[in-house]
Amino acid sequence: MRHVQPPPISRRQMLRQCCGGFGNLALLGLLTSLNPATAGVSANPLAVRAPRFAPRAKRVIFLFMHGGPSHVDTFDYKPRLIRDSGQPLPFAKPRIQFAKTANLGKSPWEFRPYGQSGTMVSDLFPLVGQCADELCLIKSVYGTNEAHGGALLKLHTGSDTFVRPSMGSWISYGLGTENQNLPSFITINPSLGHGGVANWSSAFLPAVHQGTPIGGGVPVENASIHYLHDPNENTPLQRAQLDLLGDLNREHLAQAGHDPVLEARIESFELAFRMQTEAPEVMNLSGETELTRKLYGLDDPKTASFARQCLMARRFCERGVRFVQVTHGYWDQHDDLTKEHGRLAGEVDRPIAGLLRDLKSRGLLDETLVLWGGEFGRTPTLQGTDGRDHHPHAFTMWMAGGGVKRGTSYGITDDYGFYCVDEKVHIHDLHATLLALMGMDHEQLTYRYAGRDFRLTDVEGRVVREIMA
């Protein structure tokens, strides 16, 4: 049979016949952009992903005060507590308490107004008080757990019951990193107790989103990233070894099929190799000016340790790390409150104020969200003669920069600071608001695991839009 050559078609005819395919491609692109689980997906799980909507902040610095600083001795001024000090609490205490407390006890510190906002701050934080017009105090935060371990896990992961990804891991998963030579989530001097690694774990998210710890259990001046330096200082040999390992892993991956754990491990090896080129320089503070070192308090033995953490946080953030946590503690004064809260506040007041001023002077504060607080507050009623117990029912956290209203307070506690009474902010609400400031919808940022879609806020959470600028 004679083969008949089909007549040629014009370019216009070709486009007309293929238009359905182009439409399908456009639809696929649209659906992908609407799905945060696939938006911006590339071969690199840490590649930059576009936020769902315009973000107010690009990065987060979380100043975590481990142990629970007392809100009624720091940022929640209560004149009635002064007046009624020594008297019984005039209403019922919670059914479940961590320990028994006695009568009301006024703060050992005076409160003073600061800035044009007139924000009342205690004498524990005179230098942070001078930055009051940058702060957004959230005075009505509350949680559900009276114990340190559960409260830390709730604050960091949204759950005090199950192993869940930390908020830093969720932000890494949602946005990636702006610097491919550094992790997207770093935790400096993390606590090794009260949840330990679970507080910066990626849990069921890909392992590359886990927090990279610097230090923990060692003096901060000696803190480093484990295995950051090649002891043989032979980069070509290390690259060849890594290439061989990568070939073997990818061969296994081709046989096994999709394996998120193995894929994350391959990327973690590559990230570790790239970090050697940049992380040591970021952690080396010797190039900072004398003025900057004094601003943070590196020149004072009392403040030098936390100053180093805050300065490293700024250096990591300006190089594209999404979430940096610095930890200080132990703010758990069941007794000796006056001495120990005074000592602890003295260690962090100058570094925190220095960080806020430094970020602002560099034009970074508007796009950096600074979050301060502990896992809970402390009771307005006394434990012994000079102590306060754990108190998750009402406590204060504050934010600065990153699209929040400055020089403001949100939320109201009762006359003694015992319970939240208006504009309450649950931990889930705090997380929802944090993600919203970063341009993410907490209800849409999900990950399918064990047959269901998980999110940082579980099935709860309200974005506190009232604090947004």
VMD Tcl script that draws the C-alpha trace (Angstrom):
set ca {
  {0.00 0.00 0.00}
  {1.29 3.40 -0.94}
  {2.11 5.64 2.04}
  {0.35 8.99 1.78}
  {2.24 11.93 3.29}
  {-0.11 14.08 5.40}
  {-0.39 17.66 4.22}
  {1.73 20.14 6.18}
  {-0.02 22.36 8.71}
  {0.58 26.01 9.30}
  {1.85 27.45 12.56}
  {-1.60 28.94 13.18}
  {-3.24 25.52 12.77}
  {-0.68 23.96 15.13}
  {-1.40 26.54 17.83}
  {-5.15 26.07 17.41}
  {-4.86 22.29 17.83}
  {-2.49 22.58 20.82}
  {-4.40 25.26 22.67}
  {-6.05 22.66 24.92}
  {-2.64 21.46 26.03}
  {-1.51 25.00 26.79}
  {-4.67 25.50 28.81}
  {-3.92 22.39 30.83}
  {-0.41 23.62 31.50}
  {-1.75 26.97 32.69}
  {-4.31 25.24 34.92}
  {-1.61 23.02 36.41}
  {0.53 26.05 37.16}
  {-2.41 27.81 38.81}
  {-3.30 24.81 40.96}
  {0.34 24.41 41.96}
  {0.59 28.05 43.04}
  {-2.52 27.66 45.16}
  {-1.18 24.62 46.98}
  {1.43 25.56 49.62}
  {2.56 21.95 49.77}
  {3.77 22.15 46.15}
  {4.27 25.86 45.50}
  {7.86 26.63 44.67}
  {8.89 22.97 44.83}
  {12.28 22.27 43.30}
  {14.95 19.62 43.55}
  {16.26 21.47 46.61}
  {13.81 21.28 49.55}
  {15.36 24.47 50.99}
  {14.84 26.50 47.81}
  {13.04 29.80 48.34}
  {9.26 29.44 48.19}
  {6.93 32.32 47.55}
  {4.69 33.22 50.51}
  {0.96 32.82 50.03}
  {0.39 36.57 50.40}
  {2.52 39.66 50.90}
  {4.59 39.13 54.06}
  {5.21 41.78 56.67}
  {8.38 40.01 57.85}
  {11.03 37.93 56.09}
  {12.60 36.32 59.14}
  {12.13 35.70 62.88}
  {14.43 36.07 65.88}
  {12.93 34.32 68.91}
  {14.42 35.41 72.24}
  {13.35 32.52 74.44}
  {13.52 33.01 78.21}
  {13.59 29.42 79.46}
  {11.90 28.85 82.81}
  {9.12 31.41 82.73}
  {9.83 35.08 83.54}
  {7.24 36.73 85.75}
  {4.88 38.94 83.78}
  {3.78 40.89 86.86}
  {7.42 41.76 87.55}
  {8.35 42.75 83.99}
  {5.73 44.11 81.58}
  {2.24 43.71 83.12}
  {1.87 46.57 85.60}
  {-0.75 45.91 88.29}
  {-1.40 48.74 90.82}
  {-4.03 46.62 92.60}
  {-1.41 43.95 93.23}
  {0.65 46.58 95.03}
  {-2.34 47.77 97.03}
  {-3.55 44.31 98.05}
  {-0.16 42.70 98.59}
  {-0.32 40.24 101.49}
  {-4.06 39.66 101.07}
  {-5.65 36.42 99.81}
  {-6.56 36.18 96.14}
  {-10.24 37.32 96.11}
  {-11.34 34.61 93.63}
  {-10.75 30.92 93.06}
  {-7.41 29.60 91.90}
  {-7.24 27.06 89.07}
  {-8.33 23.52 89.85}
  {-4.92 22.23 88.76}
  {-1.82 24.02 90.04}
  {1.83 23.10 89.82}
  {2.38 23.88 93.51}
  {0.61 25.59 96.36}
  {0.87 29.36 96.65}
  {-0.19 31.73 99.41}
  {-1.31 35.37 99.34}
  {-0.79 38.07 96.75}
  {2.68 39.58 96.55}
  {3.61 42.90 94.96}
  {6.59 43.19 92.66}
  {9.93 44.06 94.27}
  {10.57 46.37 91.29}
  {9.10 49.74 90.41}
  {7.37 50.27 87.05}
  {7.97 53.41 85.00}
  {6.48 54.85 81.78}
  {8.76 54.83 78.74}
  {8.67 56.52 75.36}
  {5.93 58.48 73.68}
  {3.65 55.46 74.19}
  {4.05 55.68 77.98}
  {4.49 51.91 78.16}
  {4.94 50.73 81.74}
  {8.08 48.61 82.15}
  {9.67 47.45 85.39}
  {13.13 48.43 86.54}
  {14.27 44.93 85.59}
  {14.42 46.13 81.95}
  {15.44 49.82 81.84}
  {17.24 49.56 78.48}
  {14.50 47.50 76.82}
  {12.12 50.08 78.30}
  {13.93 52.76 76.31}
  {12.90 50.79 73.19}
  {9.24 50.72 74.31}
  {8.03 52.58 71.23}
  {9.24 49.63 69.12}
  {7.42 47.00 71.20}
  {4.02 45.41 70.84}
  {3.21 43.86 74.23}
  {0.81 40.91 74.16}
  {-0.32 40.67 77.78}
  {-3.01 38.01 77.46}
  {-1.10 34.96 76.24}
  {-2.19 31.68 77.80}
  {-1.37 28.00 77.49}
  {-2.57 24.70 78.90}
  {0.34 23.10 80.74}
  {1.75 23.92 84.18}
  {4.96 21.90 83.74}
  {8.08 23.12 81.95}
  {8.36 20.15 79.56}
  {4.80 20.28 78.30}
  {4.74 24.07 78.19}
  {7.97 24.24 76.16}
  {6.68 21.70 73.67}
  {3.37 23.57 73.38}
  {5.15 26.86 72.69}
  {7.66 25.40 70.26}
  {5.56 22.80 68.43}
  {1.90 23.53 69.19}
  {1.44 20.24 71.06}
  {2.29 19.17 74.59}
  {1.11 15.61 73.93}
  {2.56 14.41 70.61}
  {5.82 14.77 68.72}
  {5.21 17.56 66.23}
  {7.41 19.82 64.05}
  {8.63 23.01 65.69}
  {7.52 26.43 64.48}
  {10.99 27.07 63.04}
  {10.69 23.88 61.00}
  {7.25 24.90 59.70}
  {8.63 28.27 58.58}
  {11.56 26.52 56.91}
  {9.15 24.13 55.16}
  {6.92 26.98 54.04}
  {9.54 29.46 52.86}
  {12.91 27.74 52.48}
  {16.15 29.65 52.98}
  {17.44 32.76 51.22}
  {21.01 31.47 51.49}
  {21.74 28.01 50.11}
  {24.96 27.82 52.14}
  {23.15 28.09 55.49}
  {20.24 26.27 57.15}
  {16.88 27.97 57.24}
  {16.45 27.30 61.00}
  {19.16 27.78 63.63}
  {18.86 27.51 67.42}
  {21.65 28.99 69.54}
  {22.37 27.57 72.99}
  {19.19 25.46 73.08}
  {17.98 23.80 76.25}
  {18.76 20.09 76.36}
  {16.02 19.47 78.93}
  {12.25 19.97 79.05}
  {11.64 18.44 75.65}
  {15.22 18.77 74.45}
  {15.69 18.15 70.74}
  {11.92 17.86 70.25}
  {11.74 21.64 70.66}
  {13.67 22.18 67.43}
  {12.80 18.92 65.68}
  {11.26 18.65 62.21}
  {9.35 15.52 63.38}
  {7.57 14.14 60.30}
  {8.58 17.06 58.06}
  {11.62 16.35 55.87}
  {14.71 16.23 58.08}
  {16.38 19.11 56.25}
  {13.94 21.46 58.03}
  {15.17 20.50 61.50}
  {16.83 23.23 63.52}
  {20.62 23.31 63.44}
  {21.86 23.66 67.04}
  {24.83 25.83 67.95}
  {26.06 24.95 71.41}
  {23.83 23.79 74.20}
  {25.36 22.58 77.43}
  {28.64 24.45 76.80}
  {29.67 28.10 77.31}
  {28.42 30.16 74.39}
  {31.92 31.43 73.56}
  {32.87 27.78 72.86}
  {29.69 26.93 70.99}
  {29.92 25.74 67.41}
  {28.11 23.57 64.90}
  {29.10 19.92 65.26}
  {31.44 18.61 62.55}
  {31.55 21.97 60.78}
  {35.28 21.76 60.11}
  {37.02 19.10 58.05}
  {39.83 17.85 60.36}
  {41.93 16.89 57.32}
  {41.32 20.24 55.57}
  {41.18 18.44 52.25}
  {38.19 19.87 50.42}
  {38.74 18.05 47.08}
  {38.92 14.68 48.85}
  {35.84 15.50 50.92}
  {33.98 16.53 47.74}
  {34.95 13.26 46.04}
  {33.80 11.23 49.04}
  {30.51 13.09 49.14}
  {29.98 12.57 45.40}
  {30.53 8.84 45.83}
  {28.13 8.72 48.76}
  {25.60 10.74 46.75}
  {25.85 8.36 43.79}
  {25.22 5.36 46.05}
  {22.29 7.06 47.78}
  {20.71 8.12 44.49}
  {21.12 4.62 43.10}
  {19.32 3.29 46.15}
  {16.68 6.00 45.74}
  {16.10 4.99 42.12}
  {15.45 1.42 43.23}
  {13.35 2.26 46.29}
  {11.28 5.01 44.71}
  {10.16 8.14 46.54}
  {11.76 8.21 50.01}
  {11.53 11.60 51.77}
  {13.91 10.50 54.55}
  {16.66 9.48 52.13}
  {16.09 12.55 49.97}
  {16.42 14.79 53.02}
  {19.58 12.95 54.09}
  {21.18 13.51 50.68}
  {20.38 17.22 50.85}
  {21.59 17.48 54.46}
  {25.01 16.13 53.42}
  {25.21 18.70 50.64}
  {24.12 21.52 52.95}
  {26.70 20.48 55.55}
  {29.41 20.66 52.88}
  {28.29 24.12 51.72}
  {28.04 25.42 55.29}
  {31.80 25.06 55.69}
  {32.27 27.97 53.31}
  {30.07 30.48 55.14}
  {29.00 29.47 58.66}
  {32.47 29.91 60.29}
  {32.63 33.50 59.06}
  {29.13 34.28 60.34}
  {30.02 32.96 63.79}
  {33.29 34.90 63.92}
  {32.50 38.20 65.63}
  {36.00 39.63 65.48}
  {35.14 41.85 62.52}
  {32.41 43.72 64.41}
  {33.23 47.30 65.37}
  {34.00 48.27 68.93}
  {30.86 50.40 68.94}
  {28.70 47.41 68.00}
  {30.37 45.18 70.58}
  {29.64 47.72 73.31}
  {26.09 48.20 72.07}
  {25.33 44.51 72.65}
  {27.36 44.25 75.86}
  {30.25 42.07 74.67}
  {32.58 44.23 76.75}
  {30.87 43.27 80.02}
  {31.34 39.77 81.50}
  {27.80 39.91 82.87}
  {26.18 40.41 79.48}
  {28.81 38.97 77.12}
  {27.28 35.49 76.80}
  {23.81 36.56 75.72}
  {25.27 39.45 73.74}
  {27.19 36.92 71.65}
  {23.96 35.00 70.98}
  {22.05 38.11 69.94}
  {24.85 39.34 67.69}
  {25.14 35.95 66.01}
  {21.36 35.98 65.50}
  {21.60 39.30 63.68}
  {24.48 38.05 61.52}
  {22.63 34.85 60.55}
  {19.43 36.77 59.78}
  {21.09 39.31 57.53}
  {22.54 36.39 55.55}
  {19.15 34.85 54.83}
  {18.37 32.43 57.68}
  {14.59 32.41 58.21}
  {14.28 31.51 61.89}
  {16.90 32.03 64.60}
  {16.23 31.20 68.22}
  {18.42 32.24 71.12}
  {17.79 30.77 74.56}
  {18.50 32.18 77.99}
  {17.64 30.86 81.42}
  {16.82 29.59 83.94}
  {13.93 31.91 84.90}
  {12.31 29.47 87.36}
  {12.30 31.28 90.68}
  {10.13 29.39 93.15}
  {12.22 31.22 95.72}
  {14.94 33.88 95.70}
  {12.98 35.74 93.02}
  {14.38 39.17 93.83}
  {18.01 38.13 93.47}
  {17.69 35.69 90.57}
  {15.23 37.59 88.37}
  {17.43 40.62 88.93}
  {20.55 38.72 87.87}
  {18.90 37.15 84.82}
  {17.36 40.39 83.59}
  {20.73 42.09 84.04}
  {22.26 39.52 81.69}
  {19.79 40.12 78.84}
  {18.53 43.72 79.11}
  {21.47 45.34 77.33}
  {21.89 42.68 74.60}
  {18.17 42.76 73.74}
  {18.08 46.54 73.55}
  {21.30 46.45 71.52}
  {19.77 43.96 69.08}
  {16.67 46.11 68.54}
  {18.73 49.25 68.00}
  {21.20 47.49 65.72}
  {18.46 45.97 63.56}
  {16.78 49.35 63.25}
  {19.99 51.19 62.34}
  {20.70 48.65 59.58}
  {17.18 48.87 58.16}
  {16.48 45.27 59.16}
  {13.89 45.73 61.90}
  {11.00 46.42 59.50}
  {11.50 43.00 57.89}
  {12.61 41.06 60.99}
  {10.08 39.94 63.58}
  {11.59 39.79 67.07}
  {9.63 37.67 69.55}
  {10.39 37.63 73.30}
  {8.95 35.42 76.04}
  {9.00 32.21 78.04}
  {6.89 29.07 78.18}
  {4.59 30.65 80.81}
  {4.51 33.41 83.41}
  {4.50 33.27 87.19}
  {1.77 33.53 89.80}
  {0.85 36.89 91.34}
  {0.50 34.89 94.56}
  {3.66 34.11 96.45}
  {5.38 30.81 96.97}
  {7.16 31.11 100.28}
  {8.26 34.68 100.99}
  {10.17 35.45 97.78}
  {9.04 33.15 94.98}
  {6.34 32.63 92.40}
  {4.99 29.42 90.88}
  {4.46 28.37 87.24}
  {1.55 30.19 85.63}
  {0.23 29.32 82.14}
  {-3.13 31.06 82.64}
  {-1.90 34.57 81.75}
  {1.51 35.87 80.75}
  {3.19 38.46 78.55}
  {5.15 38.07 75.34}
  {6.20 40.89 73.08}
  {6.99 41.40 69.42}
  {8.95 44.11 67.65}
  {9.49 45.01 63.99}
  {8.17 42.73 61.27}
  {4.84 44.47 60.63}
  {3.44 44.75 64.16}
  {2.05 47.93 65.70}
  {4.74 49.70 67.68}
  {4.40 51.20 71.13}
  {1.18 49.31 71.78}
  {-0.28 46.74 74.17}
  {-2.85 44.09 73.38}
  {-4.82 41.93 75.78}
  {-6.00 42.48 79.33}
  {-5.52 40.44 82.49}
  {-7.48 40.89 85.70}
  {-6.46 43.40 88.38}
  {-3.79 41.02 89.70}
  {-2.56 39.47 86.45}
  {-3.92 36.04 87.33}
  {-6.32 35.34 84.44}
  {-6.77 36.75 80.94}
  {-10.08 38.61 80.79}
  {-10.17 40.20 77.32}
  {-8.48 39.84 73.92}
  {-7.10 36.45 74.86}
  {-4.25 34.99 72.80}
  {-3.81 31.23 73.00}
  {-0.50 29.67 71.93}
  {-2.25 28.51 68.72}
  {-3.27 32.14 68.06}
  {0.33 33.24 68.59}
  {1.52 30.68 66.03}
  {-1.20 31.61 63.54}
  {-0.23 35.27 63.84}
  {3.48 34.50 63.47}
  {2.86 32.61 60.24}
  {0.56 35.34 58.93}
  {3.24 37.98 59.49}
  {5.56 35.78 57.41}
  {3.00 35.63 54.60}
  {1.56 32.18 55.31}
  {-1.95 30.97 56.06}
  {-1.81 28.65 59.08}
  {-4.82 26.71 57.76}
  {-3.20 26.12 54.38}
  {0.39 25.38 55.45}
  {-0.11 21.63 55.86}
  {1.81 18.39 55.52}
  {0.19 15.02 54.90}
  {1.40 12.36 57.32}
  {-0.19 9.11 58.57}
  {-3.31 9.70 56.53}
  {-4.17 13.26 57.53}
  {-3.07 16.83 56.93}
  {-1.19 18.32 59.87}
  {-0.46 21.95 60.61}
  {1.30 23.96 63.33}
  {-1.99 25.12 64.85}
  {-3.68 21.69 64.64}
  {-7.40 22.52 64.16}
  {-7.38 25.81 66.05}
  {-5.75 29.23 65.90}
  {-6.90 32.78 65.16}
  {-4.72 35.40 63.50}
  {-4.54 38.39 65.85}
  {-4.85 41.03 63.14}
  {-5.39 43.77 65.72}
  {-1.64 43.88 66.43}
  {-0.63 44.21 62.76}
  {0.45 47.56 61.43}
}
mol new
graphics top color blue
foreach p $ca { graphics top sphere $p radius 0.5 }
foreach p [lrange $ca 0 end-1] q [lrange $ca 1 end] { graphics top cylinder $p $q radius 0.2 }
display resetview
